């Protein structure tokens, strides 16, 4: 979410008030893949009615502990988040990572609504694979990916065994409010409406939940994660680590993975 505050300020100062569409201010796709050194994976291409979605399937040695559908953040592409998924594969999880529209090798342009449709399309594909059918399924959202991960967990409650939200925000609207100057808040609330929100969807998620955030996070305020956690019901844990945005897997991978494993017990 680099330069998010400046982008939002410029956007809203130039707001035309008529049929505004701000989805493009939330997504910063990068098409070029980073080298995936020391990581073997199966590259997957899925075709919807209008676009092609690119994904990678990382598999561990031996029988997987569970399957993780990983939904990345606003910037980069799947290769940018390998630092979060490789430790999981090394510990026995199989991980499917998808690039939504415009990211990596995926075609099209991302919006909140088509991201949600693509998310369900990818979910349905993944659970149909033979090596996934008899495994427990974990949804893992990072940063802005926490919005779609929570929605998928709500919409597929009987198929999801756990939900991990790393660096979550409450809604698209709320993160815009967090960055924009106070004088823009009334306009944002009126015109920037979130089609789905983690803070509401989490109320309907029965699966065990792990919410991960840091007080030192300069990109997504921890206050949003606290709201999501407080709205969640059932088995849940709020892990606060020391470090920057999405750095928990870097600073303490063993603790992180042990907490994910605990969700499945």
N, C-alpha and C positions, 0 to 999 in steps of 0.2 A: 504493500500500500504506500509506496514511496511517493512523496510529493502529493499525498492525498488531500491535505488541507488546502494547498494552493490550487489544485485542480478543482476542488469543490467550490472554492471562493470565486474563481474565475467563471466557473460554470453558472453559478447562481447570480452573480452580478450581471451576466449576459443573458439571463433567463427571459424567454419570450412569452411565457405563461400559456402558450397554446400547444396542446398535445405534446408536452415535454417528455423526452425519453432520456433518462440519465443512466441507464444500465451500463453504457460504455464507460462511465466514470468509475466503475467498480472492478473492471477486468483489465489486466495488463498482460496479455498473452505474449509469449516469446516462442517463435517457431523453431529456432535452431536448438537441437539437442546438445546437451553437455556430454562429454565422454562418460561412459558408465564402466569405469575401470573396476575390475574384480567382481562384477555383477553379471551373472548370466540370466537371461530372460527370454520369454517367448513374446514376440511382437504380434499384436492382434489388431485387425482392422474391422470395425463394425460399420455397416451401412444402414442408415435410417432412410426415410423417404426423401430427405433433402441433402444430407451431409454424410461424410465419412468421419468416424471417430476412431482415434488411434489410442491403443492401450498397450501396456506391458504386463506380463504375468511373471512374477518372480517366485520361484519354487525352492523350498529347502531340500536338504538331503534327507531322505527317509519320509515317513508318514507325517503330514503336517498336523500341528496341534490344532489349527483352526484356519479359516480363510478370512482375510481382511480385504475389504473394498476400501481403498484409500482415495479420498477426494481432496485434491490439493487446494492451495490458496489462490489469491488474486493474481500473483505474478508468476513468471517462468513457465514451466511445463513439467511433465512427470519427472524428467531427469533432474530438475532443480530440487526435488524432494527425496532423492535417493538416500540422503543422509538420515532421513527419518524411517525409511522402510528396510534398508539393508540390515540394520541390527535385528529387526523382527524376523527376517528370513534366516539370519544366522542362528536365531534361537528357535527355529522350527516352524514358523508361520509361513503360509503361502499368501502372497500379497498381489492383488490386482490393482493397478493404477491406471486411471483413465484421463486422457486429455480431452476436455470439453471443447466446444467449437472455438476455432481460432488458435488454440494452444497446440504447440508442437506440430505434429503432422495432421491434426484434425482440421477439417475445413469448416467454413461458416463463420458466423459472428455470434459471440455469446450474449445472451440476455438472461435475466432471472428466470423467465418462464421456459425458454428452451433448454437452459441448464437443468431445470427440474425434470422436463420430459426426457432429456437424454439420460439423466441419472436413473430414472426408472427403467429405461430401455437397457442400459448397461447392467443394472441390477438383475433384471429378468434373464439376460444373457448369461451372466455369471453363475446364477444358481442352477442353470440348465446344464452346465458342464459336468461331466461325469466325475472329475476329481474334486468337485465342490459339493456334490449332492449329499454326501454322507459326512460332511464336516460342519462344525459350528461356524456361524457367520458373524463377523464383527464389522460394523461400519465405523470408519475412522475419518473424521473431518479435520482439516487443518485451516485455521483462520477463516476466510470466507467460505471455505468448503464445509464448515460446521453447519451452515444454513441448510444446504442440501442434504447433508448426512442426517441431520435431525428430522428433516421432512421424510426422507426415505425410511428412517426407523419408525416413524409414526405410521406411514402408509403401508408398511410391510411387517407389522408387529409380530406376526406368527412365524416369520422366517428369520428374524434377527435375534441373535443371542446376547449381543453386547453393543454398546455405543461408546466411542471415544471421541471427545471433543477437545482439541488442542488449540488454545488461543481463540476461544469462541467469542462471538459478538451476539447481541440480542436480536438485531434485525438490520437490514440494509439502511432503513431510515435512521435508526439510532446511531449507527457508525457515522453517517453523514452529519448528524447533529453534534456528535463528539468533536468533529473536525471543524465545522463551520462556525463563524462568529455568531454571537447571540442574536444580532439583528436579522440574521437569515433564518432563524429557527421556525418562525411562524410559517414562512413560505415553504420551507422544507417539509414540515408536517402536513401542509395542505396538498402539496403536489408530488412529493416523493413517497409513494405508498408501497410498502413491501408486500409482494404477493404471498409470501410465506415467511414465518419468523421462528427462529429457534426458541425464543422465550415463550412462545405459545405452543409450538409443536412438542416441546420437551414434556409438557404436561400429560401428553398421551403416550409417552414411551414407557412401556413396562419393563423392558430389558435393563439389566444392570448398566450403570453409566459411570464413566470416568471423565471428569472435567479437569483439564490441565491449564494452568495459567501462571503468570509471574507478575508480581507487583512492579517489577522493573521493565515490563513490556511498554515500549514507547509507541507502538503502532496501534494496538487494540487495548483500550483501558480494561483493567481487571474487573471494574465495576460491572461490566456486561456479563462476564463469566459468573459473577456472584448472583446476578439475577437469574441466569439460566439454571444454575445449581439450585437456588432456592425454589424455583418453579418445578424442578424435577421431583418426581415421587419414587417410592420404592428404593431399591438398592442403589446407592450412589456414593461417590467419593470426589472430593475436591482437593486436588493436589496442587499446592503452590510451591514452585521451585524458584531458585535464584538464577536469573539469566534473562536474555532478551527474548524477543518474539520467536516462538517455535524453536527454542533452543534446548528444551528439556531432554530430547533424545541425544543431544550432543553432550550435555553436562552430566547426565546421570542415566545412561541407557539401562543399566541393570535394574534400578528401582522402577523405571518406567515400565519395562517389560514385565516385571514381577506384578505390577499393579494390573496390567492387562490380563495376565494369566489368572489373577484372582477373580476377574469378572466371570470366568468360565466355570468356576467351582460351585 
